[in-house]
Amino acid sequence: MNVLFVALGGTRRPAVVRESARVVADGGEAAVLVGASSAWAREPLPDGVDTVELPALERRYRPAAVRIPLYRIPRLLVRACLPGPLRGLGDRIDGAYRRRVARPVDRMLARLYRRDPAAVRRRVVDREVLRRRSVDLVVVGDPQSLATASELAGVIAGAGARLAYSIAHERPRAGYAGG
């Protein structure tokens, strides 16, 4: 079972560490969505547990309508026009293009596509975390994450994952006919 722990505040670190270790010991995969990885420096996560920083994902977010024409097409053109031994020159040209053209244009456009931070958060979590890792269960790890988890409830349900407050809630009790 793939489990995502949402622990943006990091106030219940020992519980998240304990439950993520249990998931990995049972043969599943675990990831922890954190607000800042520096908050987890004193209590490191067990081996096999990935840490994903939500603010870093939000900063890197670009819609495909910006990413493809601004970054991918120029890189493909440079690689097609300067193959083989000219690859080093192509890499320098690509770096200069990104530094002088793509990044300034991206910063100007960022005001438009990052206007709604909640929509950016939903898209980033859906694309980069839930779909890429095929998450089955999302566990809210601390009280600070409740607002974000409720904001993402539609995205979580759309990805086929369930929302819980502990991994103990992963299966219904005997005799419980959920529906």
C-alpha positions in Angstrom: 0.0 0.0 0.0 1.3 3.5 -0.9 0.7 6.0 1.8 1.2 9.8 1.8 1.5 11.5 5.1 0.6 15.2 5.1 2.6 16.7 7.9 3.0 20.4 7.0 3.4 21.7 10.5 5.6 18.9 11.8 4.1 19.0 15.3 3.5 15.2 15.4 6.8 14.1 14.0 7.3 11.0 16.3 3.8 9.6 15.3 4.5 10.2 11.6 7.9 8.6 11.8 6.5 5.6 13.7 3.6 5.1 11.2 5.8 5.6 8.1 8.2 3.0 9.5 5.3 0.6 10.0 4.2 1.1 6.3 7.7 0.4 5.0 8.0 -2.6 7.3 4.7 -4.0 5.9 6.1 -3.8 2.4 4.4 -0.6 1.3 5.8 2.8 0.2 5.6 5.9 2.2 6.1 9.6 1.5 5.7 12.6 3.8 4.5 15.9 2.4 6.2 18.6 4.6 6.2 22.3 4.8 10.0 22.6 5.4 12.4 19.7 5.5 14.5 21.6 8.0 11.8 20.9 10.7 12.5 17.2 10.3 16.3 17.4 10.8 16.2 16.3 14.4 14.0 13.4 13.8 14.9 11.9 10.4 12.5 9.7 8.6 13.3 5.9 8.3 15.0 4.5 5.2 12.6 4.1 2.3 10.4 7.1 3.2 10.5 10.0 0.8 10.2 13.6 1.8 8.3 16.0 -0.5 8.4 19.7 0.2 5.1 21.4 -0.8 6.5 24.9 -1.2 9.2 23.7 -3.5 6.7 21.9 -5.7 4.6 25.1 -5.8 7.6 27.2 -6.9 8.4 24.8 -9.7 4.9 24.7 -11.0 4.4 25.7 -14.7 1.4 24.8 -16.8 2.1 22.8 -20.0 1.1 25.9 -22.1 4.1 27.7 -20.7 6.5 24.8 -20.2 6.4 23.3 -23.7 6.9 26.4 -25.9 9.2 28.2 -23.5 11.5 25.3 -22.4 11.0 22.1 -24.3 10.7 23.2 -27.9 13.9 25.4 -27.8 15.8 22.6 -26.1 14.7 20.1 -28.8 15.7 22.5 -31.6 19.1 23.1 -30.1 19.7 19.3 -29.7 18.5 18.6 -33.3 20.6 21.4 -34.9 23.8 20.8 -32.8 24.2 17.0 -32.4 27.3 14.9 -31.5 30.5 16.9 -31.0 28.7 20.2 -31.0 26.6 19.1 -28.0 28.7 21.3 -25.6 28.1 24.4 -27.7 24.4 23.5 -27.8 24.3 23.2 -24.0 25.9 26.6 -23.6 23.4 28.1 -26.0 20.5 26.4 -24.2 21.8 27.7 -20.8 22.1 31.3 -22.2 18.6 31.1 -23.7 17.1 29.9 -20.4 18.9 32.6 -18.4 18.2 35.6 -20.7 14.9 34.7 -22.3 13.0 31.8 -20.7 13.3 32.8 -17.0 12.4 36.5 -17.4 9.4 35.6 -19.6 8.4 32.8 -17.0 8.6 35.3 -14.2 6.3 37.7 -16.0 3.8 34.9 -16.8 4.0 33.5 -13.2 1.8 36.4 -12.0 -0.9 35.0 -14.3 -0.8 31.3 -13.6 0.0 31.6 -9.9 -2.8 34.0 -9.2 -4.8 31.4 -7.3 -2.5 29.6 -4.9 -5.2 27.0 -3.9 -5.6 25.9 -7.6 -1.8 25.7 -8.0 -1.6 23.6 -4.8 -4.4 21.2 -6.1 -2.7 20.8 -9.5 0.8 20.2 -8.0 -0.3 17.7 -5.5 -2.4 15.8 -8.0 0.3 15.7 -10.7 3.5 15.5 -8.7 2.5 13.5 -5.6 -0.8 11.5 -6.0 -0.6 10.4 -9.7 3.2 9.9 -9.8 3.3 7.8 -6.7 -0.1 6.1 -7.1 -1.1 6.8 -3.5 -3.8 4.6 -1.9 -4.1 6.3 1.4 -3.5 9.9 2.6 -2.9 10.3 6.3 -3.3 13.8 7.9 -0.3 13.9 10.2 -0.9 17.0 12.3 -3.5 19.7 13.0 -1.8 22.3 10.7 -2.4 20.0 7.8 -6.2 19.7 8.3 -7.0 22.8 6.3 -4.8 21.7 3.4 -6.2 18.2 3.5 -9.7 19.5 3.4 -8.8 21.8 0.5 -7.3 18.8 -1.3 -10.1 16.3 -0.5 -11.6 16.5 -4.0 -8.2 15.9 -5.6 -7.5 13.0 -3.2 -10.8 11.3 -4.0 -10.3 11.9 -7.7 -7.0 10.1 -7.6 -8.6 7.1 -6.0 -7.0 7.6 -2.6 -8.7 7.6 0.8 -8.3 10.2 3.5 -7.6 9.1 7.1 -6.1 10.3 10.3 -4.0 7.2 11.0 -2.9 4.1 9.2 -5.0 2.2 11.7 -8.0 3.4 9.7 -6.8 1.8 6.5 -9.2 -1.1 6.6 -12.8 -1.1 7.9 -13.4 -3.1 11.1 -15.0 -6.5 10.8 -18.8 -6.3 10.4 -18.7 -2.7 9.1 -20.4 -2.3 5.8 -19.0 1.0 4.6 -20.9 2.6 1.8 
